[in-house]
Amino acid sequence: MAEAIVAQHVTKDFVLRRHKTFKQMSVAKMRGQKTVDRFNAVDDVSFTIQQGESVGLMGLNGSGKSTLLKVISGVMRPNKGTLVTRGRIAGLIATGAGFQNQLSGLENIYLNAAIYGLNEKETKSVLDEIIDFADIGQFIDQPVGTYSSGMSSRLGFSIAVHVDCDIFLADEILAVGDKPFKRKCMNKMMEIRESGRTIVYVSHAAASVQKMCDRVIALERGRLVFDGDAMEGIRYLHYEDDGEEELGISDAELGADV
């Protein structure tokens, strides 16, 4: 089986500035104080994902999941280590990412499809499907800047799932949207999984991860702390004890029903 994603000692750090103004920074330097701090959002992470695997990327908020997903997508580059992917990558890694607020939803479909590597002919061939799946009605001709977060999420996800890709990345796709749309998203994700494409799925919803994934990679403060069977990973993170209060009854039901 071919390797779809190979991460070797990937580290991504960010700079935290202690002072807001040039004057504050100058005074701090004169006093011999630190003006910046660096922290590793992703810290020496290594793993291999085979073609066709569905992997849940889990961990508490701030553990580095979204940063790692952006490194996989190519939006960010690691400061250290290497990350290699095979084939075209698509997916939703942030609500409304890549949208131009002044352009209409229809114009943004063409723009985002081009970013994914589709030409005009390829985009036209799936245009009606994208619009139907997003189901935002007449707002498709309105500027995206007037959209709610839910509408932006609908359109962004719809574009992503209709791209012919080898690797599909999804960051909290169920975080925005009503329950019927969440169901539709999960059904589409299952179709993508059954098509043999590689999936990396970030979610706090244990039920949907258990339904979607055979494997879990867990991060804690940027470090890889678990890589193995999905249910074992959920138990490792104690997500199976979260119940309705933490996961939300809709997410728990959704994971069980679809």
URZIMO-V708988 format. One line per field, one symbol per residue. ss: DSSP state (~ for helix, > for strand, _ for the rest). burial: 1 if it has 9 or more other ideal C-beta (glycine too) atoms within 8 Angstrom, else 0. Layout:
ss: ???
burial: ???
//
This chain:
ss: __>>>>>>>>>>>>>>>____~~~~~~~~~_____>>>>>>>>>>>>>>>___>>>>>______~~~~~~~~~______>>>>>>___>>>>___________>~~~~~~~~~~~____~~~~~~~~~~~~~~~__~~~~~_>~~~__~~~~~~~~~~~~~_____>>>>>_______~~~~~~~~~~~~~~~~___>>>>>___~~~~~~~__>>>>>>__>>>>>>>~~~~~~~__~~~_~~~~~_~~~~~~~~~_
burial: 001111101111100001000001100110000010000111111110111011111110001111111111100001001110110111111011001000111111111111010000011001100110110100110101001011111111111111101111111011001000111111111101100011111110111111111011111101110110010111111010010000100011011000
//
